[in-house]
């Protein structure tokens, strides 16, 4: 199971880094005015800052991904380390949805965010957020019902997949013990 998803609220560090790069380029331009640095050096540094801002902008819009196999699930985000969670280490999985209101072009839109929380045996907690692709406020959502729409979420499907793998693993373990 290899799925891409749009993460919600996880690009804040990238935006902070982009702000720092933009501020440092402005400071460098101010220093250039004061000390009159060589023209070639000034443009090289300015172009480098501009390219870094473009790269950070591209990385902010890349999708996150999770890869689930028979024994573990791996979550990856752009510019962050991979998080690998083994099924044996999972104590509890919780999946729920939240509604957030956003304002675009003077109109409020409802954004439904699917949240998946893992609690492991050693006490670690992991939370991942996915912006749902299906809009429950649409006609399809009204016809099917919101609970059906939320059951089709990527994290809900992942939760069922992990629970099935854990069940298969422990049921095989019990049959081996009986022999």
Short mmCIF file of the C-alpha atoms (twelve columns), coordinates in Angstrom:
data_MODEL
# 
_entry.id   MODEL 
# 
loop_
_atom_site.group_PDB 
_atom_site.id 
_atom_site.type_symbol 
_atom_site.label_atom_id 
_atom_site.label_alt_id 
_atom_site.label_comp_id 
_atom_site.label_asym_id 
_atom_site.label_seq_id 
_atom_site.Cartn_x 
_atom_site.Cartn_y 
_atom_site.Cartn_z 
_atom_site.pdbx_PDB_model_num 
ATOM 1   C CA . UNK A 1   0.000   0.000   0.000  1 
ATOM 2   C CA . UNK A 2   1.781   3.119   -1.259 1 
ATOM 3   C CA . UNK A 3   -0.391  6.246   -0.969 1 
ATOM 4   C CA . UNK A 4   0.262   9.975   -1.327 1 
ATOM 5   C CA . UNK A 5   -1.742  12.405  0.778  1 
ATOM 6   C CA . UNK A 6   -1.973  16.152  1.294  1 
ATOM 7   C CA . UNK A 7   -0.777  16.908  4.795  1 
ATOM 8   C CA . UNK A 8   -2.454  19.623  6.828  1 
ATOM 9   C CA . UNK A 9   -0.466  22.081  8.932  1 
ATOM 10  C CA . UNK A 10  2.854   20.269  8.555  1 
ATOM 11  C CA . UNK A 11  4.503   22.817  6.248  1 
ATOM 12  C CA . UNK A 12  4.959   25.425  8.974  1 
ATOM 13  C CA . UNK A 13  8.725   24.718  9.396  1 
ATOM 14  C CA . UNK A 14  9.208   25.148  5.648  1 
ATOM 15  C CA . UNK A 15  7.424   28.495  5.698  1 
ATOM 16  C CA . UNK A 16  9.520   29.664  8.665  1 
ATOM 17  C CA . UNK A 17  12.690  28.668  6.797  1 
ATOM 18  C CA . UNK A 18  11.476  30.527  3.696  1 
ATOM 19  C CA . UNK A 19  10.870  33.616  5.829  1 
ATOM 20  C CA . UNK A 20  14.369  33.395  7.278  1 
ATOM 21  C CA . UNK A 21  15.882  33.104  3.785  1 
ATOM 22  C CA . UNK A 22  13.846  36.072  2.532  1 
ATOM 23  C CA . UNK A 23  14.820  38.165  5.568  1 
ATOM 24  C CA . UNK A 24  18.488  37.258  5.200  1 
ATOM 25  C CA . UNK A 25  18.439  38.315  1.532  1 
ATOM 26  C CA . UNK A 26  16.927  41.671  2.540  1 
ATOM 27  C CA . UNK A 27  19.597  42.104  5.222  1 
ATOM 28  C CA . UNK A 28  22.297  41.231  2.693  1 
ATOM 29  C CA . UNK A 29  20.941  43.881  0.311  1 
ATOM 30  C CA . UNK A 30  21.098  46.405  3.154  1 
ATOM 31  C CA . UNK A 31  24.687  45.420  3.962  1 
ATOM 32  C CA . UNK A 32  25.535  45.799  0.271  1 
ATOM 33  C CA . UNK A 33  24.227  49.371  0.343  1 
ATOM 34  C CA . UNK A 34  26.390  50.200  3.368  1 
ATOM 35  C CA . UNK A 35  29.660  48.533  2.448  1 
ATOM 36  C CA . UNK A 36  29.416  48.415  -1.356 1 
ATOM 37  C CA . UNK A 37  30.348  44.754  -1.822 1 
ATOM 38  C CA . UNK A 38  31.625  43.698  -5.228 1 
ATOM 39  C CA . UNK A 39  28.873  43.498  -7.823 1 
ATOM 40  C CA . UNK A 40  29.498  39.844  -8.785 1 
ATOM 41  C CA . UNK A 41  29.458  38.618  -5.175 1 
ATOM 42  C CA . UNK A 42  26.230  40.485  -4.463 1 
ATOM 43  C CA . UNK A 43  24.396  38.939  -7.413 1 
ATOM 44  C CA . UNK A 44  25.684  35.435  -6.710 1 
ATOM 45  C CA . UNK A 45  24.385  35.531  -3.158 1 
ATOM 46  C CA . UNK A 46  21.097  37.099  -4.234 1 
ATOM 47  C CA . UNK A 47  20.542  34.459  -6.932 1 
ATOM 48  C CA . UNK A 48  21.396  31.724  -4.431 1 
ATOM 49  C CA . UNK A 49  18.802  33.084  -1.993 1 
ATOM 50  C CA . UNK A 50  16.228  33.309  -4.798 1 
ATOM 51  C CA . UNK A 51  16.840  29.694  -5.872 1 
ATOM 52  C CA . UNK A 52  16.576  28.549  -2.258 1 
ATOM 53  C CA . UNK A 53  13.219  30.318  -1.920 1 
ATOM 54  C CA . UNK A 54  11.949  28.612  -5.093 1 
ATOM 55  C CA . UNK A 55  13.110  25.197  -3.819 1 
ATOM 56  C CA . UNK A 56  11.388  25.738  -0.462 1 
ATOM 57  C CA . UNK A 57  8.190   26.760  -2.249 1 
ATOM 58  C CA . UNK A 58  8.239   23.596  -4.320 1 
ATOM 59  C CA . UNK A 59  8.937   21.440  -1.260 1 
ATOM 60  C CA . UNK A 60  6.014   23.033  0.598  1 
ATOM 61  C CA . UNK A 61  3.566   21.814  -2.049 1 
ATOM 62  C CA . UNK A 62  4.912   18.269  -2.387 1 
ATOM 63  C CA . UNK A 63  2.659   15.579  -1.034 1 
ATOM 64  C CA . UNK A 64  3.451   13.407  1.928  1 
ATOM 65  C CA . UNK A 65  3.335   9.641   1.604  1 
ATOM 66  C CA . UNK A 66  2.812   6.491   3.614  1 
ATOM 67  C CA . UNK A 67  3.960   3.032   2.629  1 
ATOM 68  C CA . UNK A 68  2.412   0.076   4.418  1 
ATOM 69  C CA . UNK A 69  3.814   -3.425  3.995  1 
ATOM 70  C CA . UNK A 70  3.290   -6.669  5.919  1 
ATOM 71  C CA . UNK A 71  5.184   -5.610  9.062  1 
ATOM 72  C CA . UNK A 72  5.409   -1.810  9.286  1 
ATOM 73  C CA . UNK A 73  4.123   1.515   7.997  1 
ATOM 74  C CA . UNK A 74  6.499   4.289   6.900  1 
ATOM 75  C CA . UNK A 75  5.461   7.954   6.788  1 
ATOM 76  C CA . UNK A 76  7.577   10.362  4.738  1 
ATOM 77  C CA . UNK A 77  7.349   14.140  4.437  1 
ATOM 78  C CA . UNK A 78  9.454   16.472  2.283  1 
ATOM 79  C CA . UNK A 79  12.651  17.619  4.067  1 
ATOM 80  C CA . UNK A 80  11.879  15.541  7.166  1 
ATOM 81  C CA . UNK A 81  13.049  12.172  8.351  1 
ATOM 82  C CA . UNK A 82  11.075  9.014   7.731  1 
ATOM 83  C CA . UNK A 83  8.948   7.658   10.557 1 
ATOM 84  C CA . UNK A 84  8.713   3.865   10.629 1 
ATOM 85  C CA . UNK A 85  6.142   2.272   12.932 1 
ATOM 86  C CA . UNK A 86  6.135   -1.509  13.344 1 
ATOM 87  C CA . UNK A 87  2.719   -3.125  13.698 1 
ATOM 88  C CA . UNK A 88  3.871   -5.111  16.728 1 
ATOM 89  C CA . UNK A 89  4.749   -1.870  18.559 1 
ATOM 90  C CA . UNK A 90  1.326   -0.262  18.012 1 
ATOM 91  C CA . UNK A 91  -0.832  -0.176  21.111 1 
ATOM 92  C CA . UNK A 92  -3.717  1.918   19.799 1 
ATOM 93  C CA . UNK A 93  -4.767  3.532   16.507 1 
ATOM 94  C CA . UNK A 94  -7.297  6.356   16.463 1 
ATOM 95  C CA . UNK A 95  -8.709  7.917   13.296 1 
ATOM 96  C CA . UNK A 96  -11.135 10.836  13.407 1 
ATOM 97  C CA . UNK A 97  -12.107 13.825  11.295 1 
ATOM 98  C CA . UNK A 98  -12.051 17.532  12.052 1 
ATOM 99  C CA . UNK A 99  -13.697 20.383  10.212 1 
ATOM 100 C CA . UNK A 100 -11.696 23.563  9.616  1 
ATOM 101 C CA . UNK A 101 -13.012 26.718  8.004  1 
ATOM 102 C CA . UNK A 102 -10.825 28.591  5.572  1 
ATOM 103 C CA . UNK A 103 -11.503 31.833  3.811  1 
ATOM 104 C CA . UNK A 104 -10.611 32.148  0.140  1 
ATOM 105 C CA . UNK A 105 -11.755 35.031  -2.045 1 
ATOM 106 C CA . UNK A 106 -14.186 36.302  0.632  1 
ATOM 107 C CA . UNK A 107 -15.977 32.936  0.810  1 
ATOM 108 C CA . UNK A 108 -15.723 30.471  3.663  1 
ATOM 109 C CA . UNK A 109 -14.984 26.854  2.735  1 
ATOM 110 C CA . UNK A 110 -15.152 23.820  4.959  1 
ATOM 111 C CA . UNK A 111 -12.042 21.675  4.927  1 
ATOM 112 C CA . UNK A 112 -12.335 18.227  6.422  1 
ATOM 113 C CA . UNK A 113 -9.108  16.925  7.903  1 
ATOM 114 C CA . UNK A 114 -8.606  13.261  8.725  1 
ATOM 115 C CA . UNK A 115 -6.351  12.744  11.740 1 
ATOM 116 C CA . UNK A 116 -4.555  9.483   12.517 1 
ATOM 117 C CA . UNK A 117 -2.933  9.013   15.903 1 
ATOM 118 C CA . UNK A 118 -0.677  6.140   16.886 1 
ATOM 119 C CA . UNK A 119 0.173   5.216   20.459 1 
ATOM 120 C CA . UNK A 120 3.005   2.734   20.766 1 
ATOM 121 C CA . UNK A 121 3.825   0.317   23.555 1 
ATOM 122 C CA . UNK A 122 6.855   2.361   24.626 1 
ATOM 123 C CA . UNK A 123 4.698   5.492   25.128 1 
ATOM 124 C CA . UNK A 124 5.467   7.407   21.935 1 
ATOM 125 C CA . UNK A 125 2.656   9.228   20.174 1 
ATOM 126 C CA . UNK A 126 2.509   10.067  16.477 1 
ATOM 127 C CA . UNK A 127 -0.140  12.162  14.721 1 
ATOM 128 C CA . UNK A 128 -0.612  12.647  10.989 1 
ATOM 129 C CA . UNK A 129 -3.169  14.872  9.248  1 
ATOM 130 C CA . UNK A 130 -4.661  14.460  5.779  1 
ATOM 131 C CA . UNK A 131 -6.859  16.915  3.896  1 
ATOM 132 C CA . UNK A 132 -9.738  14.815  2.598  1 
ATOM 133 C CA . UNK A 133 -10.167 14.797  -1.170 1 
ATOM 134 C CA . UNK A 134 -13.936 14.246  -1.042 1 
ATOM 135 C CA . UNK A 135 -16.087 17.158  0.081  1 
ATOM 136 C CA . UNK A 136 -18.934 15.954  2.341  1 
ATOM 137 C CA . UNK A 137 -20.807 19.226  1.712  1 
ATOM 138 C CA . UNK A 138 -21.402 18.216  -1.908 1 
ATOM 139 C CA . UNK A 139 -24.454 16.454  -3.308 1 
ATOM 140 C CA . UNK A 140 -22.674 13.108  -3.204 1 
ATOM 141 C CA . UNK A 141 -22.026 13.626  0.497  1 
ATOM 142 C CA . UNK A 142 -25.691 14.405  1.067  1 
ATOM 143 C CA . UNK A 143 -26.820 11.316  -0.846 1 
ATOM 144 C CA . UNK A 144 -24.384 8.829   0.698  1 
ATOM 145 C CA . UNK A 145 -24.233 10.323  4.157  1 
ATOM 146 C CA . UNK A 146 -21.228 11.840  5.875  1 
ATOM 147 C CA . UNK A 147 -20.301 8.663   7.740  1 
ATOM 148 C CA . UNK A 148 -19.884 6.803   4.423  1 
ATOM 149 C CA . UNK A 149 -17.676 9.591   3.064  1 
ATOM 150 C CA . UNK A 150 -15.492 9.511   6.182  1 
ATOM 151 C CA . UNK A 151 -15.152 5.719   5.900  1 
ATOM 152 C CA . UNK A 152 -13.506 6.198   2.491  1 
ATOM 153 C CA . UNK A 153 -10.658 8.301   3.915  1 
ATOM 154 C CA . UNK A 154 -7.071  7.213   3.271  1 
ATOM 155 C CA . UNK A 155 -6.207  6.933   6.954  1 
ATOM 156 C CA . UNK A 156 -9.373  4.964   7.731  1 
ATOM 157 C CA . UNK A 157 -8.418  2.452   5.029  1 
ATOM 158 C CA . UNK A 158 -4.876  2.321   6.454  1 
ATOM 159 C CA . UNK A 159 -6.278  1.683   9.937  1 
ATOM 160 C CA . UNK A 160 -8.322  -1.270  8.662  1 
ATOM 161 C CA . UNK A 161 -5.274  -2.586  6.780  1 
ATOM 162 C CA . UNK A 162 -3.060  -2.434  9.890  1 
ATOM 163 C CA . UNK A 163 -5.696  -4.035  12.118 1 
ATOM 164 C CA . UNK A 164 -6.106  -6.869  9.607  1 
ATOM 165 C CA . UNK A 165 -2.334  -7.434  9.460  1 
ATOM 166 C CA . UNK A 166 -2.105  -7.462  13.264 1 
ATOM 167 C CA . UNK A 167 -5.033  -9.886  13.474 1 
ATOM 168 C CA . UNK A 168 -3.436  -12.210 10.887 1 
ATOM 169 C CA . UNK A 169 -0.108  -12.082 12.711 1 
ATOM 170 C CA . UNK A 170 -1.575  -12.902 16.125 1 
ATOM 171 C CA . UNK A 171 -3.916  -15.586 14.742 1 
ATOM 172 C CA . UNK A 172 -0.923  -17.310 13.088 1 
ATOM 173 C CA . UNK A 173 0.946   -17.060 16.388 1 
ATOM 174 C CA . UNK A 174 -1.932  -18.816 18.207 1 
ATOM 175 C CA . UNK A 175 -2.096  -21.658 15.634 1 
ATOM 176 C CA . UNK A 176 1.667   -22.210 15.984 1 
ATOM 177 C CA . UNK A 177 1.341   -22.422 19.782 1 
ATOM 178 C CA . UNK A 178 -1.474  -24.991 19.531 1 
ATOM 179 C CA . UNK A 179 0.631   -27.349 17.419 1 
# 
